Amino acid sequence: MSESRLYLATAPFEAACRLPILPVGHRARRRHGHSYLARIRAELPPGWAGFAGGETDQLQQALVEGIAPLDYADLNELLPVPSDENLARWLRARLAVPGIRSLGIRSTADTGVDLDEGNEAHIWHRFRFEAAHQLPRVAPGHKCGRMHGHGFEVILHANQDIGSQDMGIDFDRLAALWAPIGNQLHHACLNDLPGLENPTSERLADWVWQRLRPELPELSWVSVYETATAGCHYDGVHYRIWKEQKFESALRLQHAPAGDSRRGLHGHSYLLRLHLTAPLDEVMGWTLDYGDVKDRFTPVFQQLDHHELNGLPELADTDPASLARWMRARLAEPLPQLDRLDLYATPGCGVLLSWGGRAPALPA
């Protein structure tokens, strides 16, 4: 299957705004402020950054320059209605970056909008609930067979462009639709809820989808974080799970120009997100066991963690794209369901390598 390689970068900015389109009395009509985060995915042409490994830094710099007029600004002086979507469109029109596949603005840690490559807007809202559960069909001795609990997170994604209201789908509407569902889940034992007798991440995502989709036809994805490092996306048909891993490594970027500090020995705390797509196992209620994914990744992890990457066999270059391809090759046999790797060398900045029929795709 064909491979797609996207470079990722983020950049923060602080700004004040008010949204006069909202109803009278709404708090966001008053002037207020946010710690925003802009994020970009781009399919950069070869040589755009000058050398392999310089792409994410240069992409981030372009993003920083693009948001400079927004930083510590009154956004209403630039846009009549500075919503997240309008800010994303304003920024996208001004970025001199080739191959932009998505551009997002996050106004709070729990809300934001992403424009996809077709320039359609996808709004998202994150919610949290605290609950207990156990998985009754796992093998004896499996830790998930014991009653335990999580601080779950659910992210609802909706295609704002097909919304019927003046602002498409707004955050308040998502919150209102979520409220009765969240009330059922919060401080509950999930196994006691009808339809969640086997409450895996996949079953929970489906359960939320079935309750929301009739009320919100614009719903495009439900994401469930069972833990901070593992979860599931569901679009009503397909499941994609992910598992995060961190590793600490040293490296040299051998193609960096002479005198560039990145040419010398330095290091990163890498964050890797493994994405896997597979049919639902109707008996187990999951696509794959997160623990199995971690175990199968362990031999690769042991080669990466607390090592110098330049010494790895068959790794010609240590730039993020080359390292992601190296991992893909070594995981093809133990994890054939793997269809995407997100590798971050620094927070929010890295590369997305994907293959398969449904990748890459929103959400991030």
N, C-alpha and C positions, 0 to 999 in steps of 0.2 A: 504494500500500500504506500501511497505517496506520503511524504513527510513534510510537515509544516514547522517552521522555526520562527517564533516571535520573540522579540526582545521587550522586556518589561522595565518600566521605571515609574517612580512616584515622586511627588514633591509637595510639600505643605505650604499653605499660605493662611494668613489671618485677615479677616475682612468683616465689615459691618454691612448690614442690609436690612431691608424691610420688603414684605411681599404685599403690595396694595391690592392684588387680585383676590386675596382671601376675604372671607366674610368679616363684617364689622365686629369687633370684639375679639377676633382671633389674635393670640399673642404675637404671631409672626408678622402682623401688620405693623407692630411697633419696631422701631430701630433696635437691632440686636446684633450679636456677632457670633462667628463660628471659627473654629480651627479647622479649615478645609484641608482636604487631601485630593490632589489631582493624580490620576494614574493613566498610563498609556500602554498599549500593546502595539507593536509595529513590526511588519515584515520588512526588514531593512535590506537594501541591495548590498551585494558583496563590495567590500572596500569603503562603505559609507563612513566608517569611523576611522579609517586609516590603517588599522591593524586589528587582528583577531584578539578579542578580549576588551577592546575599547568601546564596544557598542553601547553597553548599558550606561557607562559614565557619560558618554556623549549624548545619549538619548535623554538622560536625566538633566543634563545641562540645557538642552533645548527646551525641556519642559519648564525648568526654572526660569529661563528667559521668557517663555510664553506667559507664565503667570505673574511676572513682575508687575504689570500694571494693576493686578488684582490685590497684591499683598499690601496690607494696611490701608486699604482703600474703602471708600463708600461705594458699594457696588451699584447702587441706584444711579450714580452719576455716569455709569457705563451702560447699564441696561435698565429699561423701565421696570421689568419684572425679573430680578436676578435669582430665579429658581435654579436648582442644581442642573436641570436639563438645559436651561438657557445659558448658564455659565459654560457647560460642556460644549454646546454648539458654538458659543463665542470663541472659546479657546481653540477648538478644532479648526475653525476657519483661519486662525492666525498662526498655527504651528507650521513651520517649514520643515516638516518631517515626512519622508516618503513612506508609503505602505502602512498607514494607520489602520489597524483592524478594530480597535476599540479605544474609547476615551471616556474616562469616568470622573465624576466629581462626587466626593463624599463630604457632606456638610457636617455630619456627626458620626460617631463611631458606629451608630446603628442605622443610618439612612444614607442613601445616595442614588445616583443615576449613572448608568453606562450607556454610551452610544455604541452600537455595534457597527460592523463594516458597511452595512446598508444604511447607516445613519439613523436607525430606529432607536428609540430610547427605551431602556429597561430600568424601571425603578425597583429598589429593593429596600426592605425593612427587616431588621434583626430583632428577635424577641427571645426572652430567656424564661425558663421555668425550672423548678427543682422537683425532681421526682425519683421514685424508686422503681426498680424492675428486676426481673430475672429472666433468663432464657431457658425455658423448660425442656428444650429438645437437644441441648448440647450434650456431649459425651460426659459420663461421670468424671468428676474431678475438674472439669473446666470451670475457671473462676466465674464466668458469667452465669453459670448455673446456680450460684448462690445469690440470695437476695442482696442487692446493693443499690447504690444511687448515683445520680449524675446531676450536674448543673447543665441541662440541655440548652442548646440554642437552635432556633429555627429562623431561617431567612426566607422570606417570601419575595419572589421576583415576579414582576408583572410587565407586560409589554405596554408601555405608556402610550405609544402612538395609536393604539386602537381603543383608547379610553374615550368615553363619550362626554366627559366633563370638560370645563374650560381648561383645566390644568391636567387633563388626562386622568391618571390615577395619582392621588396625593397620599402622603404619608399618613394623614389622619384617617383616611378611608381604610388603608391597610390595617391600621391599629384597631379600628372599630370592628372590622371583620375578624381579626384575630382574637379579640377580647373574650368571647364566649368559649372559644377553643382553648385558649390559654388558661381560662378559669377551670376547665375540666382537667387539664394536665398538671397544673401547679399544685405542689404538695399532695400528689396522688401516688398511688402504686399503679403503674401503667397496666399491669396484668389484670387489674380489676375492671378496666374499661372495656366495654363490648367492642370487639374487633381488634383488641391489642392483647390478646391472651399470650401471644408470642411476640413481645415488643422489641424486635430488632430495629435498627435505624431505618432499614428499607420499609418495614411494615409501618413504622411511625410516619415516614414521609408520605406513603400511600394514604394512610388514615387522614392526615392533614389535608392532602390533595382532594380526597373525596368530599370532605366537608366544606372546603373553600371554593372549589372550582364552580359549582352551581351558582354561587353568589358573586364570583369574580371570574368571568370568562376570559379576562386578560391574563390570568395567572399563567406563567410560563414555566417556572421551576419552584420546587420546594427543596430547600437544603436543610438537613438535620445534622447538627454537630452533637454527637454522642459524648465526645470528649474534646478537648482543645486540639487534639491531633488526629481525629478520625471522624468521618461522617459520610453522608450519602446525599446525592442530588437525585431528584425524580421529576420527570416532566409529564407524567401521566402514562407513559409507555416504557421509557428506558430508565434504568438505574445506572448511576456511576458512583462508585465509592472512592474515597481517598484516604490515604494514610500518610502522615507527616513524619519525617525523620530529620534529625539535626546531626551534623558532623563538623568537626574542627580540623582544618587542613592548612598546610603551607603550600605555596606555589610561587612560580615565576612566570610572567607573561613574556615569553621569549621573543615575540614579534613587536613588543613595545619599542618606541624609539630610544636610542641611546640617551641616557640622562633622565628618562622617565622612571619615577620611583616604582612603577608597576613591573618594570623589567627585573628589579631586584627581588630578593626573597621577602615575601610578605605572607599574610594569611587571612582567612575568613572563617566566620562561624556560619556555615552554609545551612540553609533550610531547603529541604527537598520535599515536594508533595508528589506522591505516586497516585495516579488516577487509573482506575480499572473499571471496565465495562463488561458485564456478564449477565446472563439470564438469572432470574430469581429462582433459587432452590425452594420449591413450594413446601418441602418438608421442614427445612431448617429456617426458612423465612429470611434468608440473606443471600447475597450473591457470592460473597467470600467472607471468611472469618478474618477480622482485622488482625488477630494474633497470627494467623497463618501468613498474611502479607508481611508482617514484621519479621517473622522467622525466615521467610524465603529471601528477604532483603539482607539479612544479617551477614552472609558471606561477603557481599559487596560493601556493606557498611564497615566491616573489619579491615578492608583494604583502604578505605578512605579516611576513617577517623584517626586523628593524631598521627597523620603521615604527611610526607611531602608528595604532592600530586605528580610532580615531574618525574618521580621515580616509578610510577605505575607502569606495568607492562602493557604495551600496545596502545598507550595514550600518547599520541604525538604532540598534542597541544593541550594546555590546561585552561583555555578560555571556557566560559560556561557552556557554550554550544557543543564544543568538543567533549567536555566532561559528561554532558547529558547524553550524547550519542554513545559514549563509552559505557555508561550505565545501561542504556537501552539494550545494547548488544549482550550484556551479561545477565540481564533479567528476562530476556526473551524466552528462555526455557523454563526457569522456575516460576515466572509470572506471565503466562501467555495472554492473560486478560488485560495486561497493562497496555494502555493506548495513549498515555500522556505523562510527561514529566515536567514539573515546574521546579526550577532550580534557582534559588535566590542566593547570591553571594553576599549582598547587603540587604537590609530590610526593604522590601518592595521593589528591588532591582535585580534583574536576572534574565533568564531565558525560559521560554515555554516551547517544548518539543512535543509534537503530537503526530499521530498517525491513526488511521482507522476512519470509519464512516461518519462518526459523530464528533470528531475533534478537529480543531479546537472549538469550543462553544462557550457562550456565557452560561453560567456565571463564572467569575474568576475563582 
